[in-house]
Amino acid sequence: MDIDFSQKILLVSELVGHDDRAWHVSWNPVKPLLATCSTDKSVRLYAYTTDPSPIFALHTSIPTGHSKTVRGIAWSPSGYSLATASFDANIGIWQREEGDDEAEGEWECVSILEGHETECKSVAWSASGIYLASCSRDKTVWVWEAHPDADFECMGVLMEHSQDVKCVAWHPIEEILASASYDDTIKLYLDDPSEDWFCFATLTGHASTVWSLAWAPNGRYLASASDDRTIRIWKRIAEHQWECVLVLEGHDRTVYSVTWGIGKSGETEKGGEPLGWIASTGSDGRINVWALEEPRDSTVRSPPKFTLIARLEDAHGATTKGYEHLIATVGDDGIAKVWKLVST
């Protein structure tokens, strides 16, 4: 493994407030808001500024009304709506009430999506904001179409997995949906205009549960994190075909979360095309950050070059989501932490 610790991971802020395990974190793509969710059934929103240095403060706490753990959250591309996935089998859609002063508006549940038979594990919006996907312990993936006035229509119930579905993630450019499961596989789906959504590819190779998925910003790669302690990098080698071209190792226990951000722009040391940075966390409490690049002499099936550029031990065993040079994590301690990558 190529190691060059050119970046250091520094703690920026420690956000306390949840009364139980924190499960997930989501950066608003438009507004300076960070959302976290917890077993305590609440969602906490933190406002922040980044100039000259990141400062985070509680914006509001939403008592969601879910009867069980809020397991996943996702902002719509517009930053206007927040979706919550709960162990009570329901999905909530949240928007701020309109008022004279937007800053004073309350967040309210404008829609409840029902249909899953048991625990919802993940929820994700498509890049267009037209579709919302959800997955569940009931082994299904649902695709919902968003209509005006917070009305949602189920466009498909996908029953391709044989076990609990842990994660859903949309391609950053196309309407392609990926799901990861306890059955050790990843499924890719497309919409057939003449019929329904269908599975067009099954990616196999992990030796145990696949917990998390992250698309590369350019959409040419997909990263998957697994109970087998690895991160696999899948490359698009044809329009509807992906193959594993790289396996990243660097965790001693289960890798629960992976995210793929743009990283710092500019020419890479190896002279290739920058593919961004991958951050991962797991039950070993470690944060790893890799820089990836497409070599100049890359072929259809050649793997990207990679370098482990930062590592932090004992973060708190967490879920991670990247936003430019900042990383947010949450853990069993109920605390959300924000970290900054700085050059060494």
HUBELQUI-V453268 format. One record per residue. N is the residue number from 1. RES is the residue in one letter. SS is DSSP state (a for helix, b for strand, c for the rest). Layout:
N&RES&SS  N&RES&SS
This chain:
1&M&c  2&D&c  3&I&b  4&D&c  5&F&c  6&S&c  7&Q&b  8&K&b  9&I&b  10&L&b  11&L&b  12&V&b  13&S&b  14&E&b  15&L&b  16&V&c  17&G&c  18&H&c  19&D&c  20&D&c  21&R&c  22&A&b  23&W&b  24&H&b  25&V&b  26&S&b  27&W&b  28&N&c  29&P&c  30&V&c  31&K&c  32&P&c  33&L&b  34&L&b  35&A&b  36&T&b  37&C&b  38&S&b  39&T&c  40&D&c  41&K&c  42&S&b  43&V&b  44&R&b  45&L&b  46&Y&b  47&A&b  48&Y&b  49&T&b  50&T&c  51&D&c  52&P&c  53&S&c  54&P&c  55&I&b  56&F&b  57&A&b  58&L&b  59&H&b  60&T&b  61&S&b  62&I&b  63&P&b  64&T&c  65&G&c  66&H&c  67&S&c  68&K&c  69&T&c  70&V&b  71&R&b  72&G&b  73&I&b  74&A&b  75&W&b  76&S&c  77&P&c  78&S&c  79&G&c  80&Y&c  81&S&b  82&L&b  83&A&b  84&T&b  85&A&b  86&S&b  87&F&c  88&D&c  89&A&c  90&N&c  91&I&b  92&G&b  93&I&b  94&W&b  95&Q&b  96&R&b  97&E&c  98&E&c  99&G&c  100&D&c  101&D&c  102&E&a  103&A&a  104&E&a  105&G&c  106&E&c  107&W&b  108&E&b  109&C&b  110&V&b  111&S&b  112&I&b  113&L&b  114&E&c  115&G&c  116&H&c  117&E&c  118&T&c  119&E&c  120&C&b  121&K&b  122&S&b  123&V&b  124&A&b  125&W&b  126&S&c  127&A&c  128&S&c  129&G&c  130&I&c  131&Y&b  132&L&b  133&A&b  134&S&b  135&C&b  136&S&b  137&R&c  138&D&c  139&K&c  140&T&c  141&V&b  142&W&b  143&V&b  144&W&b  145&E&b  146&A&b  147&H&b  148&P&c  149&D&c  150&A&c  151&D&b  152&F&b  153&E&b  154&C&b  155&M&b  156&G&b  157&V&b  158&L&b  159&M&c  160&E&c  161&H&c  162&S&c  163&Q&c  164&D&c  165&V&b  166&K&b  167&C&b  168&V&b  169&A&b  170&W&b  171&H&c  172&P&c  173&I&c  174&E&c  175&E&c  176&I&c  177&L&b  178&A&b  179&S&b  180&A&b  181&S&b  182&Y&c  183&D&c  184&D&c  185&T&c  186&I&b  187&K&b  188&L&b  189&Y&b  190&L&b  191&D&b  192&D&c  193&P&c  194&S&c  195&E&c  196&D&c  197&W&b  198&F&b  199&C&b  200&F&b  201&A&b  202&T&b  203&L&b  204&T&c  205&G&c  206&H&c  207&A&c  208&S&c  209&T&c  210&V&b  211&W&b  212&S&b  213&L&b  214&A&b  215&W&b  216&A&c  217&P&c  218&N&c  219&G&c  220&R&c  221&Y&b  222&L&b  223&A&b  224&S&b  225&A&b  226&S&b  227&D&c  228&D&c  229&R&c  230&T&b  231&I&b  232&R&b  233&I&b  234&W&b  235&K&b  236&R&b  237&I&b  238&A&b  239&E&c  240&H&c  241&Q&b  242&W&b  243&E&b  244&C&b  245&V&b  246&L&b  247&V&b  248&L&b  249&E&b  250&G&c  251&H&c  252&D&c  253&R&c  254&T&c  255&V&b  256&Y&b  257&S&b  258&V&b  259&T&b  260&W&b  261&G&b  262&I&c  263&G&c  264&K&c  265&S&c  266&G&c  267&E&c  268&T&c  269&E&c  270&K&c  271&G&c  272&G&c  273&E&b  274&P&b  275&L&b  276&G&b  277&W&b  278&I&b  279&A&b  280&S&b  281&T&b  282&G&b  283&S&c  284&D&c  285&G&c  286&R&c  287&I&b  288&N&b  289&V&b  290&W&b  291&A&b  292&L&b  293&E&b  294&E&b  295&P&c  296&R&c  297&D&c  298&S&c  299&T&c  300&V&c  301&R&c  302&S&c  303&P&c  304&P&c  305&K&b  306&F&b  307&T&b  308&L&b  309&I&b  310&A&b  311&R&b  312&L&b  313&E&c  314&D&c  315&A&c  316&H&c  317&G&c  318&A&b  319&T&b  320&T&b  321&K&b  322&G&b  323&Y&b  324&E&c  325&H&c  326&L&b  327&I&b  328&A&b  329&T&b  330&V&b  331&G&b  332&D&c  333&D&c  334&G&c  335&I&c  336&A&b  337&K&b  338&V&b  339&W&b  340&K&b  341&L&b  342&V&b  343&S&b  344&T&c
